[in-house]
Amino acid sequence: MDDVFAFGCVLFLAFVVESAVGFGSALVAVSLGAQFVGPKELFPLFQPLSLVLSAILVARAWSHVQVRYLLRDVLPAMTPGVLVGMLLFRLGPADALLLGVGAAIALLALFELRRTLRGQDPAPLRPAVARAVLFGAGIIHGLFGTSGPPVVWVSSRILVDKAAFRATLALLWLVLSVALIVGYVADRSLDADTLRKSALLSVPLVLGYVVGNALHHRVPQRAFRLGVCVLLVVAGSALVVRAAAALGA
């Protein structure tokens, strides 16, 4: 029961973060929740809850969703990368790639954090660079089931309004969650029993959304950008630690 309560607290924090800024719940859930729930059980438990949260965010802020941006820029660049990532996953481990990606994300986020602290607007990316980063995000998603940091790095420069940023990413996570859940059902890691356990953890989901949504509406735009940069530094560093531990094992 102590582990269940602790895991519920982790999920509450994860959903507060996601509801407030539009990403980060998977990072929090994996980095902290793995101490209480094994990874093979954690992802099937977490993903239905993540899907519900994304659906709520999209439904309540649909007018802010930049569908054209997703259909024109994000999904066409990411989809081929996902296929490449799934192929690489079958060929063997890719921890060295994850290490490089994490380091790059952390360094770029530190650079952006410095620009934001100085009051400078984010420099626009050339379309070719943005497509390359999103293609890489697709590879990471195919390999590791998470593509948040690179997508956030690109999108935060285009979707400068915090409401549009959160709502648009929520729709992207919703689409990706559906794809992951289909995969979990196919390999039987998600079944009726898993869904019952997820339903029991709906309280942290509801509370996390209420608190995070309140924070989203109260945080000024500049503070919001600072928070995104800090989370990207944490996310990149977490990827580095994870990859380094796997390579050292």
N, C-alpha and C positions, 0 to 999 in steps of 0.2 A: 504493500500500500504506500510506503514511503517513496518508492521508485515511481509509482504511478503519479503521486502528487507532484514530485519533482519534475517529471516529464511534462505534466500539465502546465507547470509554471514556465518551463522552457517554451512550450507551444504558445502560451500567452504572450511571452516576450517576442517570439517570432512573428506573431500576427499583429502585435502593436507596431513593430518596425515596418512590416509590409503595408499595413493600413495607413501609416503616416507618410511614407516616402515612395511606396510603389514597388519595392523589391527588398530582398534581404531575408525573407522568412526561411527559405531553404538553407541559407548560410547559418543562421542561428540554430535551426532545428538540427542540422547535421553536426555542427561543431560542438554544441552543448548536449543535445539529446542522445548522441551516441554513447554517452556515459551510462544511460539507463535502458536504452533499447538498442539491440543489434541493428546494423545497417540494413540487413536483408528484411527485417521486420519494420524498420522505421519508415522507409520510403513508401511502401504500400499503405501504411497507416496515415502518413502525412499527406500524400498526394490528393486523396479525396477532399480533405479539409482545405488544402490549398486551392483546389478547384472551386469549392464553395465560396471562399473568400474572394477570389478573382471575379466570380460571377456577381457577387454582391457589389463590388467596386465598379464593375462595368455597368451594371443595371442602374446604379444610383448616380453615375456620372457619364452616361452615354453621350451626352452633348459635347463632352470634352474629348472623346475618343477620336484620334486622328487615323481613321480607317485607311485613308488614301496613303498615308505614310507607311503603314504596315504592309499594305498590298503592293505598293510600288517599290519600296526601298528595303524593308526588313525581310519579309518572307521569301522573295525571290533570291536574295543573297544568302539567306540562312539555309534554305531547304537543300541545295546541293551539298553544303557543308555537313549537314546532318547525315546524309547518305555516306559521305566520305568517313565521318567519324564512326559510324556503325561498322563500316568495313575495317577500319583500323582497330576497332575494339575486338573484332574477331581474329585479326592477325596476331595480336599480342598486346602486352602492356604498353602504356604510353605515359608513364609517370614523368619521364624527362620532358615531354611536351607540356604537361600540366605545370611542371616547375617553371619553365620558361614563360608560359602564359601568365601565371600568378605573379612572377616578378615584374613582367611588363605592365600588368594592370596596376600593381602597387606603385610603381615609379611614375606612370602617367597620372595616376590619381593624386600623388603628392605634388606633381607639377601643377595640376588643375587647382588643387587646394591652395597653393601659393598665389595663383592668379586671382582666385576668388577672394582671398584675404586682402589682396591689394585693390580689390574693387574692379578688376578687369573682367570684361565679358569673355566667355569662352570663345577661343578662336575657331572659326568654321573649318570643317574638314573638307578636303577635296572629295568629290563623289567616288573616285576610284579608291581612295583610302578608306572611306566609310564602307564601301562594298567589301573590301578585303577584310576589314575587321569583323563585319557581320558574317562573312563566310567562315572566318575563324571561329566565331561564336557558335555557328552551326556545327563545326567539327567538335568543339568542346561539348556541345549538347549531345551529339551522337556518342561521344566517348564516355562522358561522366554524368549525363542527365541534368546538367545545369549550364546555363549560358548567360546568366545575369550580368556579371561585371562588364564584359565587352559590349553587350547590347546597351547597358546603362551608359557607358562611356560615350558611345556614339549618340544615343538618343538625348542625353542631357544637353548636348550642344544644339540640337534641333528643336526639341520640345522644351523651350525655356520656361514656359508657364507650368507651375507645379501641378495644377489640376490636370492639364493635358498630359503631362509626363506620367502621372500616376495612373490615369484612366487608360491611356494607350498601352502602357506596359501590362496593366491588368488583363487587357484583352489578349495580348501576346501570351502571357503566362496561362491564361485559360485554354487557348488552343494547344499549347505544349502539354498542359496537364492532361487534356483529353487523350493526346497521343501516348503519353506515358501510361495512363491508366489502361488503355487498350492493350499495351504491351504487358502490363502486370497481369491482366486477366488472361491473356494468351498463355503466359508461362505459369499461371495458377498461383502466383504469389499474392494475388488479391482475390478474395472470395467473400462469401456471405459473412463468415466469422470475422474477417478483417474489417469489413464495413461496419459490423456491430461495434467493434472496438473503436473505430473512428467516430461513430456516433456518440459514444460515451465521452469523447474528447471535444465535443462541440461547445461545451461551456467556455473553455479557454479561447476558442475561435470567436464566439460572440463577444466576450469581454474584451479580447484583444482588438477586435474591429471597433468597438465603441470608443475605447481609449485612444487608439491610433488615429481614428477619423477625427476625433476632437483635436488632437495634436496637429494634424494636417491643416486644419482650418485656422489654427492659432499661430503657427510658425510663419514668420515673415519669409519672403522669397529668398533673400540673401542667406538667411540661416538655413533655409531648405537646401540651397546649393551646397553650403558648407557640410551639412549632414550627409548629402549624397557623396561628396568627395571623401569624407571620413569613412563611410561604409565601404566605398570602393577600395580604400587602402586596407581596411580590415579584411575584405573579401579576397583581395590579391594575396595578402600575407597568409591567410588561412589556406589558400591553394598551395602556396609554397611549402608551408609546414606539412600539409597532407602528402604532397608529392615527395618531399625530402624523407619523410618517415617511411613511405613505401619503397623508395630506392635504397634506404638503409636497412630495410628488413631482410 
